[in-house]
Each structure stands twice: as structure tokens, then as C-alpha cells.
Amino acid sequence: MTVRGPGEPEEVVVAGVHGDERSGIRAVNRLREADLDLQRGVVFVLANPTAIEKNGSQPDSASSSRTLSGLLRNRPRSR
């Protein structure tokens, strides 16, 4: 996870949920390294480093899509 820009992060850019989908991973890496003139804080996340390293979507028997959707369902909601 890399945070860029001023203030608290307001945006999140995520890639690498499926390690074999390389274009998003390359994009996030380029954005993290670029000299961007950001107006607010942005978090850049490579979501599944194990799968990225193995160049596959599931480093173990758990489905990353089901795991992440479960995390999102159980998160506190802001109002």
C-alpha cells in the first residue's frame, strides 16, 4: 500500500486481486512511482501480493473474490 497526495486519503486504486491480470498491476506500479500533482490523498494497493508473485489468482484454496466480498460485507458503514 502506498499513499500519495495531500491530506487523508479519499480515493483508493486497487489492482492485483487476481495475480495473473497484469495490466492493472503495471498501472498501479506506474502511478505509485509517477510524479503526480494530486489534489487529495490517494491510496494505491496491490491487493494480493502472493498471487502476484505466483502469477495466479488463487495462492491457496480460498477464492479471492469470495474473501474480498466477505470483507466488504462486514465492514462498518459510514453515513
C-alpha positions as CSV (number, residue, x, y, z in Angstrom):
1,M,0.0,0.0,0.0
2,T,1.3,3.4,-1.0
3,V,-0.3,6.8,-0.1
4,R,0.3,9.8,-2.2
5,G,-1.1,13.3,-2.2
6,P,-2.1,15.8,0.5
7,G,-4.3,15.1,3.4
8,E,-6.1,12.0,4.4
9,P,-6.7,9.5,1.5
10,E,-10.1,10.0,-0.2
11,E,-9.6,7.6,-3.1
12,V,-8.3,4.1,-3.4
13,V,-6.9,2.5,-6.6
14,V,-6.7,-1.3,-6.3
15,A,-5.1,-3.9,-8.6
16,G,-3.7,-7.4,-8.2
17,V,-6.7,-9.1,-6.8
18,H,-6.1,-11.8,-9.4
19,G,-2.3,-12.0,-9.8
20,D,-2.4,-13.1,-13.4
21,E,-4.2,-9.9,-14.5
22,R,-1.0,-7.9,-15.1
23,S,-2.3,-4.7,-16.7
24,G,-3.8,-3.3,-13.5
25,I,-0.7,-4.2,-11.6
26,R,1.5,-2.4,-14.1
27,A,-0.8,0.7,-13.9
28,V,-0.7,0.9,-10.1
29,N,3.0,0.5,-10.1
30,R,3.4,3.3,-12.6
31,L,1.0,5.6,-10.7
32,R,2.8,4.9,-7.4
33,E,6.2,5.9,-9.0
34,A,4.9,8.9,-11.1
35,D,5.3,12.5,-10.1
36,L,1.6,13.2,-9.8
37,D,0.1,16.6,-8.9
38,L,-2.7,15.1,-6.7
39,Q,-5.2,17.4,-5.1
40,R,-6.2,14.9,-2.4
41,G,-4.8,11.8,-0.8
42,V,-4.9,8.6,-2.9
43,V,-4.1,5.0,-1.7
44,F,-2.5,2.7,-4.3
45,V,-3.0,-1.0,-3.3
46,L,-1.7,-4.3,-4.8
47,A,-4.3,-6.4,-3.1
48,N,-2.9,-9.9,-3.4
49,P,0.9,-9.9,-3.3
50,T,1.1,-13.7,-3.0
51,A,-0.9,-14.2,-6.2
52,I,1.0,-11.5,-8.0
53,E,4.3,-13.3,-7.1
54,K,2.9,-16.6,-8.2
55,N,1.3,-15.1,-11.3
56,G,-2.0,-16.7,-10.4
57,S,-5.4,-15.8,-9.0
58,Q,-5.5,-18.1,-6.0
59,P,-2.4,-18.8,-4.0
60,D,-4.3,-21.3,-1.8
61,S,-7.7,-22.9,-1.9
62,A,-9.7,-19.8,-1.0
63,S,-11.3,-17.7,-3.7
64,S,-10.0,-14.2,-3.5
65,S,-13.3,-12.8,-4.9
66,R,-15.3,-14.5,-2.2
67,T,-12.8,-13.5,0.5
68,L,-12.8,-9.8,-0.5
69,S,-16.6,-9.7,-0.9
70,G,-17.0,-11.1,2.6
71,L,-14.7,-8.4,4.0
72,L,-16.7,-5.7,2.2
73,R,-20.0,-7.1,3.5
74,N,-18.7,-7.0,7.1
75,R,-17.1,-3.5,7.0
76,P,-18.6,-0.7,9.1
77,R,-20.8,1.6,7.0
78,S,-20.4,5.4,7.2
79,R,-23.4,7.6,6.9
